[in-house]
Amino acid sequence: MTSPVQLLPMFCVHCQAPIPAQPEEVAWVCQQCGQAQLLSDEKGLQPLEVRFAADIPQGAKGKPFWVAEGSVSLQRQTYRGDQTREMETFWQRSHRFFVPAYTMPFDQSVELGVRLLRQPPTLQPGSPSSFLPVTVLPEDMQSLAEFIVLSIEAERKDDLRELRFKLDLQPAELWVLP
């Protein structure tokens, strides 16, 4: 026999104001005191720092992204052609990974992550603004960032046979971008 589902009200970790949580949401900013918080399965409601980009237009809703520096080491084998040198040149330095923290189709999320990795926006701090609901946990960033790496390597103009890689990410930060 399973126990019934219980809905528990959530209150701000700083001022105890009620949080108007919607289904699927995992992070909020308290409308009363401005404290950001993240809902974790293991730890419950925890304080969270949210960073806002400077160029969010006045009155527009920003888009939340999990952002982390990451380094990639790869080994690849091809059937024909070899762009290993190009791959090594690209991945020799660390990159900033951007994973949408809001709901969007998976393929679009990966495509956007690839574009932002190749052409990262400037992360100049700005004023708080409203933003789309956060529905992706920071723990999901690793697997989504791995798909970004796979997508970049699949685009190379050689016949890839096998790819092995390791992605080391720093802890993710929540940034709200235009």
C-alpha atoms as an extended CHARMM CRD file, in Angstrom:
* protein
*
       178  EXT
         1         1  MET       CA              0.0000000000        0.0000000000        0.0000000000  PROA      1               0.0000000000
         2         2  THR       CA              1.4350000000        3.3670000000       -1.0090000000  PROA      2               0.0000000000
         3         3  SER       CA              1.0710000000        6.4370000000        1.0990000000  PROA      3               0.0000000000
         4         4  PRO       CA             -0.9240000000        9.3590000000       -0.3060000000  PROA      4               0.0000000000
         5         5  VAL       CA              0.9340000000       12.2680000000       -1.8580000000  PROA      5               0.0000000000
         6         6  GLN       CA              1.1960000000       15.1990000000        0.4930000000  PROA      6               0.0000000000
         7         7  LEU       CA              1.5110000000       18.7670000000       -0.6600000000  PROA      7               0.0000000000
         8         8  LEU       CA              3.4890000000       20.8700000000        1.7400000000  PROA      8               0.0000000000
         9         9  PRO       CA              3.5410000000       24.6640000000        1.6140000000  PROA      9               0.0000000000
        10        10  MET       CA              6.9730000000       26.1980000000        1.0700000000  PROA      10              0.0000000000
        11        11  PHE       CA              8.2490000000       29.2250000000        2.8880000000  PROA      11              0.0000000000
        12        12  CYS       CA             11.2240000000       31.4660000000        2.1560000000  PROA      12              0.0000000000
        13        13  VAL       CA             14.3940000000       30.3080000000        3.9150000000  PROA      13              0.0000000000
        14        14  HSD       CA             15.1040000000       33.9240000000        4.9110000000  PROA      14              0.0000000000
        15        15  CYS       CA             11.8150000000       35.6880000000        5.7740000000  PROA      15              0.0000000000
        16        16  GLN       CA              9.3210000000       32.7840000000        5.9190000000  PROA      16              0.0000000000
        17        17  ALA       CA              7.0200000000       34.3740000000        3.3090000000  PROA      17              0.0000000000
        18        18  PRO       CA              4.9990000000       31.7990000000        1.3210000000  PROA      18              0.0000000000
        19        19  ILE       CA              6.5400000000       30.7990000000       -2.0180000000  PROA      19              0.0000000000
        20        20  PRO       CA              3.9670000000       30.5650000000       -4.8210000000  PROA      20              0.0000000000
        21        21  ALA       CA              5.4970000000       27.4220000000       -6.3470000000  PROA      21              0.0000000000
        22        22  GLN       CA              4.1310000000       26.0020000000       -9.5650000000  PROA      22              0.0000000000
        23        23  PRO       CA              4.4500000000       22.3840000000      -10.7250000000  PROA      23              0.0000000000
        24        24  GLU       CA              7.8500000000       21.6290000000      -12.3140000000  PROA      24              0.0000000000
        25        25  GLU       CA              9.5300000000       24.7170000000      -10.7830000000  PROA      25              0.0000000000
        26        26  VAL       CA             12.7010000000       24.1070000000       -8.7630000000  PROA      26              0.0000000000
        27        27  ALA       CA             13.9770000000       27.6180000000       -7.9390000000  PROA      27              0.0000000000
        28        28  TRP       CA             12.4410000000       30.9450000000       -6.9680000000  PROA      28              0.0000000000
        29        29  VAL       CA             13.2560000000       34.4180000000       -5.7550000000  PROA      29              0.0000000000
        30        30  CYS       CA             11.1670000000       35.5030000000       -2.7800000000  PROA      30              0.0000000000
        31        31  GLN       CA              8.9250000000       38.3770000000       -3.8020000000  PROA      31              0.0000000000
        32        32  GLN       CA              9.0760000000       39.7990000000       -0.2800000000  PROA      32              0.0000000000
        33        33  CYS       CA             12.8040000000       39.7780000000        0.5990000000  PROA      33              0.0000000000
        34        34  GLY       CA             14.5700000000       38.8580000000       -2.6670000000  PROA      34              0.0000000000
        35        35  GLN       CA             16.2180000000       35.6890000000       -1.3390000000  PROA      35              0.0000000000
        36        36  ALA       CA             16.6970000000       33.0910000000       -4.0870000000  PROA      36              0.0000000000
        37        37  GLN       CA             16.2060000000       29.4370000000       -3.1910000000  PROA      37              0.0000000000
        38        38  LEU       CA             16.5080000000       26.0300000000       -4.8030000000  PROA      38              0.0000000000
        39        39  LEU       CA             14.4250000000       22.9460000000       -4.0400000000  PROA      39              0.0000000000
        40        40  SER       CA             16.5900000000       19.8410000000       -3.6850000000  PROA      40              0.0000000000
        41        41  ASP       CA             15.2720000000       16.2980000000       -3.2880000000  PROA      41              0.0000000000
        42        42  GLU       CA             17.9450000000       15.5590000000       -0.6890000000  PROA      42              0.0000000000
        43        43  LYS       CA             18.2430000000       18.8650000000        1.1740000000  PROA      43              0.0000000000
        44        44  GLY       CA             14.8420000000       20.5040000000        0.7440000000  PROA      44              0.0000000000
        45        45  LEU       CA             14.7400000000       24.2600000000        0.2020000000  PROA      45              0.0000000000
        46        46  GLN       CA             18.2300000000       25.8070000000        0.1510000000  PROA      46              0.0000000000
        47        47  PRO       CA             19.4910000000       29.3850000000       -0.3470000000  PROA      47              0.0000000000
        48        48  LEU       CA             20.6970000000       30.0820000000       -3.8880000000  PROA      48              0.0000000000
        49        49  GLU       CA             22.5650000000       32.9410000000       -5.4850000000  PROA      49              0.0000000000
        50        50  VAL       CA             21.0940000000       34.1820000000       -8.7660000000  PROA      50              0.0000000000
        51        51  ARG       CA             23.1310000000       36.4430000000      -11.0230000000  PROA      51              0.0000000000
        52        52  PHE       CA             21.4600000000       38.7770000000      -13.5030000000  PROA      52              0.0000000000
        53        53  ALA       CA             23.0650000000       39.9300000000      -16.7490000000  PROA      53              0.0000000000
        54        54  ALA       CA             23.3350000000       43.6690000000      -17.2790000000  PROA      54              0.0000000000
        55        55  ASP       CA             21.6900000000       43.7420000000      -20.6980000000  PROA      55              0.0000000000
        56        56  ILE       CA             18.2280000000       42.3810000000      -19.8490000000  PROA      56              0.0000000000
        57        57  PRO       CA             15.7890000000       44.9150000000      -21.3400000000  PROA      57              0.0000000000
        58        58  GLN       CA             13.6360000000       46.8330000000      -18.8610000000  PROA      58              0.0000000000
        59        59  GLY       CA             10.3330000000       45.0040000000      -18.3030000000  PROA      59              0.0000000000
        60        60  ALA       CA             11.4240000000       41.8920000000      -20.2360000000  PROA      60              0.0000000000
        61        61  LYS       CA             11.5770000000       38.4300000000      -18.6790000000  PROA      61              0.0000000000
        62        62  GLY       CA             15.0820000000       37.0260000000      -18.5230000000  PROA      62              0.0000000000
        63        63  LYS       CA             15.9990000000       33.4250000000      -19.3030000000  PROA      63              0.0000000000
        64        64  PRO       CA             17.6790000000       31.3750000000      -16.5660000000  PROA      64              0.0000000000
        65        65  PHE       CA             20.7640000000       29.2990000000      -17.4210000000  PROA      65              0.0000000000
        66        66  TRP       CA             23.0150000000       27.0530000000      -15.3880000000  PROA      66              0.0000000000
        67        67  VAL       CA             26.5430000000       28.2400000000      -16.2010000000  PROA      67              0.0000000000
        68        68  ALA       CA             29.7980000000       26.4490000000      -15.3710000000  PROA      68              0.0000000000
        69        69  GLU       CA             33.3920000000       26.3770000000      -16.5410000000  PROA      69              0.0000000000
        70        70  GLY       CA             34.3640000000       22.9970000000      -17.8840000000  PROA      70              0.0000000000
        71        71  SER       CA             37.3280000000       21.1960000000      -19.3550000000  PROA      71              0.0000000000
        72        72  VAL       CA             37.0650000000       18.3380000000      -21.8220000000  PROA      72              0.0000000000
        73        73  SER       CA             39.5540000000       15.6110000000      -22.6380000000  PROA      73              0.0000000000
        74        74  LEU       CA             38.7450000000       13.4490000000      -25.6610000000  PROA      74              0.0000000000
        75        75  GLN       CA             39.9330000000       10.4290000000      -27.5480000000  PROA      75              0.0000000000
        76        76  ARG       CA             38.4610000000        9.8260000000      -30.9760000000  PROA      76              0.0000000000
        77        77  GLN       CA             38.8750000000        7.3460000000      -33.7770000000  PROA      77              0.0000000000
        78        78  THR       CA             37.6090000000        7.7740000000      -37.3070000000  PROA      78              0.0000000000
        79        79  TYR       CA             36.9060000000        5.5310000000      -40.2550000000  PROA      79              0.0000000000
        80        80  ARG       CA             38.0170000000        8.1630000000      -42.7390000000  PROA      80              0.0000000000
        81        81  GLY       CA             39.3360000000       11.6850000000      -42.4250000000  PROA      81              0.0000000000
        82        82  ASP       CA             40.8580000000       12.9680000000      -39.2280000000  PROA      82              0.0000000000
        83        83  GLN       CA             40.0800000000       16.2280000000      -37.5190000000  PROA      83              0.0000000000
        84        84  THR       CA             41.8100000000       15.2870000000      -34.2850000000  PROA      84              0.0000000000
        85        85  ARG       CA             44.0930000000       18.3360000000      -34.4530000000  PROA      85              0.0000000000
        86        86  GLU       CA             41.1210000000       20.6580000000      -34.8680000000  PROA      86              0.0000000000
        87        87  MET       CA             39.3900000000       18.9080000000      -31.9570000000  PROA      87              0.0000000000
        88        88  GLU       CA             42.4810000000       19.2010000000      -29.7380000000  PROA      88              0.0000000000
        89        89  THR       CA             42.8670000000       22.8910000000      -30.5670000000  PROA      89              0.0000000000
        90        90  PHE       CA             39.2240000000       23.5810000000      -29.7300000000  PROA      90              0.0000000000
        91        91  TRP       CA             39.1580000000       21.6760000000      -26.4190000000  PROA      91              0.0000000000
        92        92  GLN       CA             42.6780000000       22.5200000000      -25.1640000000  PROA      92              0.0000000000
        93        93  ARG       CA             41.3380000000       25.3640000000      -23.0320000000  PROA      93              0.0000000000
        94        94  SER       CA             38.3810000000       25.3380000000      -20.6840000000  PROA      94              0.0000000000
        95        95  HSD       CA             35.0100000000       26.5570000000      -21.9310000000  PROA      95              0.0000000000
        96        96  ARG       CA             32.0030000000       28.1000000000      -20.2950000000  PROA      96              0.0000000000
        97        97  PHE       CA             28.9590000000       25.8190000000      -20.6500000000  PROA      97              0.0000000000
        98        98  PHE       CA             25.4320000000       27.2740000000      -20.7120000000  PROA      98              0.0000000000
        99        99  VAL       CA             22.4900000000       24.9530000000      -20.0890000000  PROA      99              0.0000000000
       100       100  PRO       CA             18.9730000000       26.3930000000      -20.2220000000  PROA      100             0.0000000000
       101       101  ALA       CA             17.3670000000       26.1100000000      -16.7830000000  PROA      101             0.0000000000
       102       102  TYR       CA             13.8970000000       26.6660000000      -18.2180000000  PROA      102             0.0000000000
       103       103  THR       CA             11.6110000000       24.3390000000      -20.1460000000  PROA      103             0.0000000000
       104       104  MET       CA             12.3820000000       23.9170000000      -23.8200000000  PROA      104             0.0000000000
       105       105  PRO       CA             12.5970000000       20.9270000000      -26.1810000000  PROA      105             0.0000000000
       106       106  PHE       CA             15.7350000000       18.8510000000      -25.6340000000  PROA      106             0.0000000000
       107       107  ASP       CA             17.1680000000       19.2860000000      -29.1350000000  PROA      107             0.0000000000
       108       108  GLN       CA             16.7150000000       23.0620000000      -28.9370000000  PROA      108             0.0000000000
       109       109  SER       CA             18.3590000000       23.0820000000      -25.5110000000  PROA      109             0.0000000000
       110       110  VAL       CA             21.4410000000       21.2840000000      -26.8830000000  PROA      110             0.0000000000
       111       111  GLU       CA             21.5260000000       23.4980000000      -30.0010000000  PROA      111             0.0000000000
       112       112  LEU       CA             21.3690000000       26.6390000000      -27.8480000000  PROA      112             0.0000000000
       113       113  GLY       CA             24.0540000000       25.2420000000      -25.5230000000  PROA      113             0.0000000000
       114       114  VAL       CA             26.3700000000       24.6160000000      -28.5040000000  PROA      114             0.0000000000
       115       115  ARG       CA             25.8080000000       28.1380000000      -29.8380000000  PROA      115             0.0000000000
       116       116  LEU       CA             26.4780000000       29.7480000000      -26.4460000000  PROA      116             0.0000000000
       117       117  LEU       CA             29.5890000000       27.6250000000      -25.8720000000  PROA      117             0.0000000000
       118       118  ARG       CA             31.0020000000       28.7720000000      -29.2270000000  PROA      118             0.0000000000
       119       119  GLN       CA             29.9210000000       32.4010000000      -28.7740000000  PROA      119             0.0000000000
       120       120  PRO       CA             29.4860000000       33.0010000000      -25.0470000000  PROA      120             0.0000000000
       121       121  PRO       CA             27.6760000000       36.1230000000      -23.9270000000  PROA      121             0.0000000000
       122       122  THR       CA             29.4240000000       38.5770000000      -21.6690000000  PROA      122             0.0000000000
       123       123  LEU       CA             28.4170000000       37.9180000000      -18.0840000000  PROA      123             0.0000000000
       124       124  GLN       CA             28.3370000000       41.4770000000      -16.8290000000  PROA      124             0.0000000000
       125       125  PRO       CA             26.3240000000       41.6890000000      -13.5780000000  PROA      125             0.0000000000
       126       126  GLY       CA             23.1810000000       43.7880000000      -13.6720000000  PROA      126             0.0000000000
       127       127  SER       CA             19.9910000000       44.4940000000      -11.7670000000  PROA      127             0.0000000000
       128       128  PRO       CA             17.4830000000       41.8170000000      -10.7500000000  PROA      128             0.0000000000
       129       129  SER       CA             14.5940000000       41.2380000000      -13.1120000000  PROA      129             0.0000000000
       130       130  SER       CA             11.7800000000       38.7700000000      -13.5290000000  PROA      130             0.0000000000
       131       131  PHE       CA             12.6250000000       35.5460000000      -15.3560000000  PROA      131             0.0000000000
       132       132  LEU       CA             11.0950000000       32.3980000000      -16.8060000000  PROA      132             0.0000000000
       133       133  PRO       CA             10.4080000000       29.5760000000      -14.3300000000  PROA      133             0.0000000000
       134       134  VAL       CA             13.4590000000       27.4820000000      -13.4150000000  PROA      134             0.0000000000
       135       135  THR       CA             12.5530000000       23.8550000000      -14.1670000000  PROA      135             0.0000000000
       136       136  VAL       CA             15.9980000000       22.2310000000      -14.5680000000  PROA      136             0.0000000000
       137       137  LEU       CA             18.0920000000       21.2680000000      -11.5520000000  PROA      137             0.0000000000
       138       138  PRO       CA             21.8300000000       22.0530000000      -11.4740000000  PROA      138             0.0000000000
       139       139  GLU       CA             22.4570000000       18.2980000000      -11.1020000000  PROA      139             0.0000000000
       140       140  ASP       CA             21.1500000000       17.8780000000      -14.6620000000  PROA      140             0.0000000000
       141       141  MET       CA             23.8390000000       20.1440000000      -16.0740000000  PROA      141             0.0000000000
       142       142  GLN       CA             26.4960000000       17.4320000000      -16.4090000000  PROA      142             0.0000000000
       143       143  SER       CA             24.4550000000       15.1970000000      -18.6960000000  PROA      143             0.0000000000
       144       144  LEU       CA             23.1620000000       18.1240000000      -20.7790000000  PROA      144             0.0000000000
       145       145  ALA       CA             26.6990000000       19.5190000000      -21.1470000000  PROA      145             0.0000000000
       146       146  GLU       CA             27.8620000000       16.0750000000      -22.2950000000  PROA      146             0.0000000000
       147       147  PHE       CA             25.2710000000       16.2080000000      -25.0850000000  PROA      147             0.0000000000
       148       148  ILE       CA             26.7040000000       19.5990000000      -26.0680000000  PROA      148             0.0000000000
       149       149  VAL       CA             30.1750000000       18.0280000000      -26.3920000000  PROA      149             0.0000000000
       150       150  LEU       CA             28.7710000000       15.1150000000      -28.4040000000  PROA      150             0.0000000000
       151       151  SER       CA             26.9050000000       17.4820000000      -30.7040000000  PROA      151             0.0000000000
       152       152  ILE       CA             30.0420000000       19.5250000000      -31.4140000000  PROA      152             0.0000000000
       153       153  GLU       CA             32.1010000000       16.4200000000      -32.1570000000  PROA      153             0.0000000000
       154       154  ALA       CA             29.3770000000       14.9120000000      -34.3720000000  PROA      154             0.0000000000
       155       155  GLU       CA             29.4920000000       18.0380000000      -36.5640000000  PROA      155             0.0000000000
       156       156  ARG       CA             33.1500000000       17.5310000000      -37.5250000000  PROA      156             0.0000000000
       157       157  LYS       CA             33.7360000000       16.7120000000      -41.1830000000  PROA      157             0.0000000000
       158       158  ASP       CA             35.2340000000       13.2500000000      -40.7040000000  PROA      158             0.0000000000
       159       159  ASP       CA             33.7010000000        9.8020000000      -40.3210000000  PROA      159             0.0000000000
       160       160  LEU       CA             33.6770000000        9.3440000000      -36.5680000000  PROA      160             0.0000000000
       161       161  ARG       CA             33.9850000000        5.7540000000      -35.4170000000  PROA      161             0.0000000000
       162       162  GLU       CA             34.3980000000        6.0990000000      -31.6620000000  PROA      162             0.0000000000
       163       163  LEU       CA             34.5110000000        8.9270000000      -29.1650000000  PROA      163             0.0000000000
       164       164  ARG       CA             35.4840000000        8.8050000000      -25.5230000000  PROA      164             0.0000000000
       165       165  PHE       CA             35.6280000000       11.8820000000      -23.3890000000  PROA      165             0.0000000000
       166       166  LYS       CA             35.6690000000       13.2020000000      -19.8700000000  PROA      166             0.0000000000
       167       167  LEU       CA             33.9540000000       16.4460000000      -18.9170000000  PROA      167             0.0000000000
       168       168  ASP       CA             34.9500000000       18.1400000000      -15.6700000000  PROA      168             0.0000000000
       169       169  LEU       CA             32.5690000000       20.9270000000      -14.6670000000  PROA      169             0.0000000000
       170       170  GLN       CA             32.9550000000       23.4860000000      -11.9120000000  PROA      170             0.0000000000
       171       171  PRO       CA             29.8760000000       24.0190000000       -9.6960000000  PROA      171             0.0000000000
       172       172  ALA       CA             27.0330000000       25.6000000000      -11.6640000000  PROA      172             0.0000000000
       173       173  GLU       CA             25.7920000000       29.1400000000      -11.1070000000  PROA      173             0.0000000000
       174       174  LEU       CA             22.3410000000       30.3590000000      -12.0380000000  PROA      174             0.0000000000
       175       175  TRP       CA             22.5090000000       33.3010000000      -14.4490000000  PROA      175             0.0000000000
       176       176  VAL       CA             19.5200000000       35.1480000000      -15.8840000000  PROA      176             0.0000000000
       177       177  LEU       CA             20.2930000000       36.2950000000      -19.4340000000  PROA      177             0.0000000000
       178       178  PRO       CA             18.3500000000       38.3610000000      -21.9760000000  PROA      178             0.0000000000
